[in-house]
């Protein structure tokens, strides 16, 4: 099952997701200003 993955893999996946979302969030925040 996917929720049985080790935590280090989850952390690396979360860090990857954050690295993808951060530019989008920054662009959205700068556009909304």
Rosetta silent file (secondary structure, phi, psi, omega in degrees, C-alpha in Angstrom):
SEQUENCE: XXXXXXXXXXXXXXXXXXXXXXXXXXXXXXXXX
SCORE:     score description
SCORE:     0.000 S_00000001
   1 L     0.000  151.727 -174.145    0.000    0.000    0.000 S_00000001
   2 H   -70.310  -32.722 -178.209    1.136    3.501   -0.720 S_00000001
   3 H   -77.011    1.948  176.322    0.694    4.769    2.834 S_00000001
   4 H   -96.917    9.194  179.176    3.178    2.115    3.982 S_00000001
   5 L   -67.541  149.355  177.063    6.064    3.896    2.290 S_00000001
   6 L   -63.341  153.805 -173.417    9.026    4.860    4.519 S_00000001
   7 H   -67.667  -31.416 -179.225    8.990    8.380    5.874 S_00000001
   8 H   -64.847  -34.375  176.576   12.207    9.404    4.127 S_00000001
   9 H   -69.420  -39.084  178.905   10.553    8.710    0.772 S_00000001
  10 H   -64.554  -40.831 -179.274    7.497   10.707    1.831 S_00000001
  11 H   -65.326  -41.448  179.573    9.677   13.620    2.915 S_00000001
  12 H   -65.976  -36.374  178.394   11.572   13.599   -0.376 S_00000001
  13 H   -67.734  -42.150  179.119    8.253   13.480   -2.262 S_00000001
  14 H   -64.714  -39.467  179.707    6.855   16.352   -0.193 S_00000001
  15 H   -65.552  -36.584  177.603   10.021   18.345   -0.768 S_00000001
  16 H   -65.443  -43.050  179.518    9.715   17.678   -4.518 S_00000001
  17 H   -63.120  -41.364  179.943    6.089   18.822   -4.484 S_00000001
  18 H   -65.133  -38.177  179.954    7.031   21.962   -2.578 S_00000001
  19 H   -66.629  -27.101  177.080    9.816   22.729   -5.042 S_00000001
  20 H   -81.407  -34.660 -174.493    7.250   22.506   -7.851 S_00000001
  21 H   -84.534  -27.774 -174.453    4.566   24.521   -6.049 S_00000001
  22 H   -58.046  -47.978  177.773    6.764   27.287   -4.626 S_00000001
  23 H   -61.681  -36.675  179.483    7.310   29.112   -7.969 S_00000001
  24 H   -66.438  -42.001  179.530    3.593   28.817   -8.727 S_00000001
  25 H   -66.138  -41.087 -179.792    2.665   30.212   -5.322 S_00000001
  26 H   -65.193  -39.816  178.708    5.154   33.056   -5.652 S_00000001
  27 H   -66.680  -37.909 -179.695    3.841   33.900   -9.110 S_00000001
  28 H   -69.096  -40.465 -179.811    0.246   33.808   -7.894 S_00000001
  29 H   -66.972  -40.890 -179.412    1.026   36.009   -4.894 S_00000001
  30 H   -69.491  -30.548  179.507    2.913   38.533   -7.011 S_00000001
  31 H   -75.263  -28.937 -177.316    0.076   38.575   -9.556 S_00000001
  32 H   -83.845  -13.683  179.614   -2.549   39.139   -6.857 S_00000001
  33 L   -69.968    0.000    0.000   -0.697   42.103   -5.357 S_00000001
